[in-house]
C-alpha cells in the first residue's frame, strides 16, 4: 500500500515526539511504500541516518514556512503557532503529493496531540488519526498539592484544550477519521465527543529491538541498600512530591531515593525532603546525560513514576526493559504499560490515598522475597512482546488494511 504520513516531528535517535515520527515511519515502511511529510530542518539528520541504514520503501517530502515567516521561532518559543501555520502549508504539499503518487491511506502521526489540526485529513482517502493523546487531566483534588504555579498550569492547560476543541479543523479531523487511535482511555472519550466514529486505545510509545536488548544487558539488581529512582523533568504534574511523601511514610529507614532530572520544582522538592526528615537518604542528581542516567538506573531496584497525566511515559518502558518494576498511579499512559506482573499501579483517588498506597507498594517490594526479581523478568518480557517498534509496525499495518476496506469520509 502507498501511505502518506504527516510527521511534523520526525528525527532519528531522539525520544518523545521526534522519536515517534521516525520510528512509526521506519516500522510501517518495512511492509509498505511510505512517504513522510515533515519539517525541512529534520532533513540533515534523516538523510544521514538513511545513508547509514537505507530503507528502500521510505521516502520523505520536506516542507517549512518561508524564512521571512519563521524568523521569530526559536526552539520552543512560538512552536505552537508555528505548528498551526505549518499544517496550512503542508496541506497543499500533501495534495500535490497525492495527485502524483495516489495514496491508499493518509496517517497523522505527530504532533501526538488530539486538539491540534492535521494537514492530511481531507485528501479523499481513508484517514488514520494517531495515536494522539493529551486528553489526560490531573484530578482536581490533586491540584492544591501542586503549588500555586502547578495549579495555574493545570487551569491554563484545561482552558487551552477546551478552546482548541472548538476549532472546526480539529472537529473535522475527528469526523474524517476512519479510525482514531488514542493513547489512553481519557483521550479516547474526548475523540468520541468530537465525532470520531471508531476509536481504539493504542500507545504511541515503543522501543527498538536494539534498545530493548541494550537495556536488558544492564547489570542485574544491585545489592542493598534498596534504592528507588524517579527520572524526568521536575514539573509539578510529574508527581515526584507524592513519591517523596510515600518514601518518607514507608518506614524503610535503610532505603534510598534517587531523583534524576531538573526543573522548576527542584527547590520545592528539596525543601520537602528536609521537612519530611529524609534529606539524608534522598539524592538529587540534577540533569544527567543519557549514558549517566542509565548508570543510575542500573544502581536502583525500582522506578517510582507517580505522574498525574502522562499520555506516554518512555521512562517506564526503559525501566521495565532493564528489569526494574515500576510504581505508578493508575492514570494515563503508564497505567496501560504497567501490569500487575510488572509493577504496582495505585489508584489516583486522592493525594493521601495515593501516597499511602505508594508507600505500601514500596514496603511490598522491600519485604516480599523474590518479588523484585520476578517483576523484573516479567517486565522485560512485557516490553519485548508489546512495545517493540517492529511489532507495533505490524499492528499499524493491520489498521491500514482495515481502513482500505472502507470508504473515506470527506466533508
Secondary structure, 3 states (H helix, E strand, C coil): CEEEEEECCCCCCCCHHHHHHHHHHHHHCCCCEEEEEEEHHHHHHHHHHHHHCCCCCEEEEEECCCHHHCCCCECCECHHHHHHHHHHHHHHHHHHHHHHHCCCEEEEEECCECCCCCCCCCCCCEEEEEEEECCCCCCHHHHHHHHHHHHHHHHHHHHHHHHHHCCHHHHHHHHHEEEEEECCHHHHHHHHHHCCCCEEECCCCCECHHHHHHHHCCCCCCCCCCEEEEECCCCHHHCHHHHHHHHHHHCCCCCEEEEECCCCCHHHHHHHHHHHCCHHHEEEEECCCHHHHHHHHHCCCEEEECCCCCCCCHHHHHHHHCCCEEEEECCHHHHHHCCCCCEEEECCCCHHHHHHHHHHHHHHHHHCCCHHHHHHHHHHHHHHHHCEHHHHHHHHHHHHHHHCCCCCCCC
